[in-house]
Amino acid sequence: MDDRPPLSEIELRTLCLYNIHQWKTAEKTYENYKKVCSYPSKIEKLSAAKFKRLFNQYSKEYLLMSENGFHLPHYCSQICVHSDFVEGISLKRSYEKIREAFKEGAVGKEIVEYFYDGFQSRASAKHLQFSDLPFDTLRVVVKKLDLKSTLNLRNVSRDLRMIVDEQKPSYKNIRIEYSRNKYIIVEFNEQYVLYTADVDLPRIPLTKKIVRSDFENIAFEDLRFAFRNPEIRLDTLHIRYTALQFEYRLSRFLYSLKYQIHVKHCSIDFGNEKDVETILQRLKPKVLNKLTLRRVSPDRSAKDNEIHYISFDYVSRMDQWKQVEHVEVQKAKVLSIEKFFHLKRFDIEVESIPMENLRRLVNAASHSTNFESCRIYTDEYLDVDFIATGLKLQPTPWNSDNSHFYEIPETKSVLNFCLSRNLIHINKK
């Protein structure tokens, strides 16, 4: 609907006068008008009552012209050809009718042929299917499609899926989230696709919605398409585990890939440490720059208000962990901060932190050529004076109660401390 604008006043006037000249009634002219408005694409049309009022007005105008010996004015020849074409009138007969109506003001035969051939070409094109185009043409078109069109095209036919799958999709950001058997949301380059079997599920703004009883299969087919290119270079990959069933299927999918994923920042909403291990194994070492880990409560017995601990005993032995630069852990208490000493930056939560662990952290940060900063959030309130004394920190020149520094022996570097009731923030300068 509304593929082209409504008829202009000149087109409508010419169409009516042309039909009146052929002694057609208002009803027959309106039927012709409706056909013109429906071909080659549908446009907005006037109501029968409003059209009849205009028809009567133009009928009076035609009567005056006839009484004074005038012919139809030359306004818009194309609408007359259009009027004849939709009624199945031949090119030859249409030209004769136009000559008879407009007399000396009629356009030449070549103009009528041009308009008529245009309508005929569009009529032929209406019966041409997209899949009837040559394969080389289809490949060019597919390369220019947006995500929504590409995913839709893959589900049209086997041949079109084959052509789409020949392409090497180039995505920079992918996010995968499952919501307890209700839906799967996948983000491809900031374009969101919602897969669900629930017809009544409200549409999320800026999201394409695919409703299928086998929505999980469709979602994983589209993911397989996105990851089929081994040269894919992701800036971000966000995976949210919220159901055991989804975890198992996603794990199988990741292990089915014949390559390790090239990604700079991976964010994992995990249920247990095994989830983190499973995903890290499928990421390419040395490429991973940042790892964000957030504990969520999927459909297990654990409650959201319970305290969760994570040791990183196995994960810390993986190459991906050893070579990542920045790790952020949320909603889970880290049992050992020593697993983070090799990093450039880390942000973690702990239940409490003994003075001995703080001394080891200061020693590691002082000798590290890699360390830049860290944030440690604690459940237990910190005694700022006790920490400053125990680590031999010096107050900053601006005498802030929370700001201190530690001079690293035999260097010009310092560790700047910002201490508050629940936070230790260290920067190396």
N, C-alpha and C positions, 0 to 999 in steps of 0.2 A: 504494500500500500504506500502511496505517496512517493513513488520512485521518480516522478516528474511533477512539475507544478500544475495546478489546475489550469483549465483553458482561460486565456486572457479575454478581455472584453471584445477585442477585435476578432479573435478566433471564434468566439461564441456567436457574435453578430453575423459573421460571414457564413458560419455553418447553418444558422437559422434561415438567412436569406437564400442560401443555395437550395435548401430543402423546400422552402416556400415556393421558389421558382419552379420546382418539380411538382407542385400542387399537393405536397404532403401535409397531413394534419399535424396538430401539435403533438398528438399521441405518437404518431409514427416518427416524427422528428425527434421526440424524446428518446424513443427506442434506438435510433441511430446515434444520438448523443451519448447514450449509455455505453454503446459498443465502442465509440471513439475513446471514452474515458477508461475503458477496460483493456485496450490494446494500444501499443505493445506491453504496457504495464498499467496497473491500476492507479487512478488519480482520484482526488476528491471531486465529487459531482454535486450539482444542485438538486434540490428536491423537485419532485414533479410539479408541485404548485408554483414554486418560484420560477421554474423554467417556463411554465405555461404563461405566466405574467409577462416575461421577457418576449416569448414567442408572439404574443398578441401585440406587443409594442412594435416588434419588427415587422409584423404583418401589415400594420398601418403604414409603416415607412415604405414597405414594398409596394403597397397600393398607390401611394403618392408618386413614387418613381414611375410606376407603370402608366398612370394617368398623364404624366408629363413627358412620357416617351424616353425616360432614362433607362439605361441598362444597370446591372449590378455593379457597384463600385469594386475596383480591384484592391482588396485588402490583404487576404491571406490565402493564396492558392493551395498551400500545403494542406490546410484543413479540409479543403474540398476533395483532394485526392484521398486523404485519410478517410473521409466520409464514404467515398465510393469503394475503397479497398475493403473496409470492414463489412460491406454488403455483398462482397464477392463479385463486384463489377470489374470487367476486364480493363486493361490499360487503354486499349483502343476506344472503348465505349466511354471511359472516364474522360479522356481528352475531348471527345466529341461533345459530351455534356458540359464541360467547362467552357468550350468555345461558344456553345449555344447560350450559356448563362451570361458570360462576360463580354461577348462580342469582341469589339476592338480592344478591350482592356484585358483579354485573356493572355496568359503567359504562353510561351512557345512550347512545342511538343517535347523538346529536350528537357525542359524544366519539369513537366509532368512526368516524364519517364524517370527522371532522377528521383523525385519523391516516391513514385510508385515502386521503383526497384529497392529503395531503402526499406519500405514496409515489407516487401517480399523477402528481403534478406533477413530481417528480424523474425519473420514468421518461420523461416527455415531454421534459424538459430534456436528457436524455442524448443525444437524437437531434438536438438543436439545435447547429449549428456556430457557432463564434465569428464567422465571416464572415457568418452569417445575421442578425446584429444590425443594427439601423438604422445608417446612416452617422453620424448625429449622436451616437449612443451610442458607436460605435467611436471617434470623434474624442475624446470625453471620456476613454475608457479609455486610449487611446494616450498622452495627455498625462501620465498618471500612471505609465507604465511605466518600469522601470529600463532601463539601457543594454542589458543582455543580452537582455531581452524585446523591446526595440525592434528590435535588429538581427535577431533571429530572425523577428520578425513581417514584416520587409521581404522575407523570402525565402519566405513562405508562398504568396502569390498576387499577381497584378498589382494587384487592387483594394486589398488591404491595403497594398501598397507605396505606392500612390498616396496613401492616407490618412496613412500615416506620413510621407511626404515633404511633405505639406501643412504639417506642423509646422515650427517654426523652432527647431532644436536649440540649446540654450544651454550651450555648453561653456566652461570656464575654463582647462583644461589639456589639451594634446594632445601626445603623444610618438609618434614614428614611428621604428621601427628595423627594418632588414633584415639577415638573417644568411645571406649567401652561398647563395642558392637553397634554403635549408632552411625558413625561416619568416619571417614578418613579425609584429612585435609593435606594437600600437597601444594607447596609453593614452588613454582618454577620462575626464577628471575622476577620476583615480586608480583607474579600472576598466580592467583590462588584458584585451586580446583577443589570443590567439595564433592566427595563420592559418598553416596548414601542409598539405602533402600527405602527410606522414609520420605514419602511424597510430601508430607505435611511439615517436614523439618524446615524452619524459617531459613530463607536465603541469607547468607552472610554478605554484607556489602562488598562490592568489587570482587566477587567470587563467582566463577562458573560452577554451576550445580549439575552433577550427573546423577540421575536417579535410576538405579538398576538393582535388581534382586541380587545379582552377583557383583556388587560394587567393589568388593575387595579384590576380586580377580581383575576388574578393569583398572583399578588403581595400581596394582602391581604390574600390569601390562604397560601402563604409561610410564611407570618408574623404570621398567626394563628398557623402554625406548630411550628415556633420558640418560641412562647410564650405559647404553650400548656403545657409546663412543669412548674407547680407551684413552683418547687424547683429551678428555674433558678436564678442565682446569677450574675447580671451584674456589671461590673466595670464602663461602660459608656453606656448611652442611649442618642442619639442625634436626636431630632425631629425638622424638618424644615418646618414650615407652610408657604406656599406661594400661597395658593388658598383657597377660602372659601369652595368650593365643597370638596376639600381634607380634610379640617379641620373637616367638619361635619362627613365625613366617618371615619376618624381616631378616632374622639371622640367616635363614636358609637362602633368602634372596641375596644378601651381601656375600655369602660364601659361594654363590653361583657365579659371581663376577670373576672373570679370569685375570683381573688386574687389581692392584691396590689403588684406592681412590686418591687422587691428587687434590688436597684441600688445605687451605691456609688456616681457617678457623672452624673447628668442629665443636658444636654445642650438643650435649647429650643430657636429656632429662631421664634419669635412670632409676631403676628399682633396687638394684644391688650391684656390687662390684663386678659381677660376671657380665652384666650388660655392657659396662664400660670396656671390659676386656674384649668382648665379642666385636664391638665396633672398632676399637683401636687396631685390632689385627688386620682390618680391611683398609686401613689408611696408610698412605705412603710415608715412610719415615723421612726425616730431614726437611720435608715440605711443610709439615704441620707446624704452625707458628703459635697458635693459641688453642687451648682446650678449656671449655666451660662445662662444668659438671654440676647438675642440679638434681638433688634427690626429690623424687615424687613418690606418691603412694598409689601404685596401681591396684588392681583387684586382688590384693593379697590380704592376709590377716592383719597386717600392720596398720595402725591408725595414723592419721596426719599429725596428731599431737604427741606422738612418741618421739623420743630422741633416737636418731640414727647415727651410727658410727661407721667409719670406713677406714680401712687400714692401708690399702694400696699395696699389699704385700706382693701380689703377683704382677699387677699392672706396672709397678715401679721397676720391674726387671725387663720390661718391653722396650725395644729400640724407640718406638714412637714416644714413650714417656721420657726416655733419656735425652731425646733430641728436641723436644718441644721447648719453647722459650717461656711461655706464659700459661699458668694454670690457675683457674678460678673454681673454687668449690663452694656450693651454696646448699643450705638446708641439710647438711650432714656434718658431723663432728669428726675432724681428722684425729686419728690416734697417734700418729707420729709425724712431727713437722720435719724430721730429718729427710724424709722422702722428697722434700721440696728444695733442699739446699743447692742443688745444681742449676736451678732455674734462674732466668733473668728477673722474672716477676712472678709473684704468686699472691693470691687472695684466698684465705681459708678461714674456717670456723673451728674453734676448739672449745672444749668444756672449761679447761683451765690450762695454764702453762707454767710449769715449775721454773724456778730461777736457773737451774742447771741447763734446762733446754734453751733458755734465752741466751745463756753464755755460749752454748754450742752454736746457736744461730749467729751471734755476733762474731764469733771466731770464723765460721764458714763464710759469712758475708765479707769480712775483712780480707780474707785470703783469695776470694773468688775473683777471677777476671771477668766473670759473666754477670754477677748479681747487680741489679739496679734498684729494685724496690720490693716491698712486700706489705701486705695488710693482714693482720691476724685479729680476728674478732673472737672475744671470749664471753662465755656465759658468766664466769666468775668476775666480780669486780676487781679491778687492778689497783694495787697500792703504788701510785706513781712515785712517791718518795723512796719506797723500798726498792723498786726497780732501778731508779736512777742511782741509788747508792750501790746496789749489788753489781751493776754493770759499769760503775765508775763513769757515769755520764756527766757532762758539764752543761750548765745552763746556757742558753743562747744569749747573745749580747742584748737582745730586746727583752730579757727577763720574763718571758712567758712561762707560766707554771707548767704548761704541757709540752714545751719545746726544749729538747736537749740535743747534745751531739756527742759523738764518740770519736776521738782522734785515733785513726789507725796508725799503730807504731811504724816508724821508718817509712812513712809515705806522706804525701800531702793530701790524702783523701780523708773524708770523714763520713760517718754514718749519722744522718739526721733522724732524730726520734720525735714523733708526735704521739704523746701518751694521753689516753683518756680513760674513763671508767671501764670501757669494754673494747678498746681498740689500741693496738700497737701498730704504728705506721712507721716504716723505716725506708729512707732514701739514701742511696750512696752517691756522694759527690766527690 
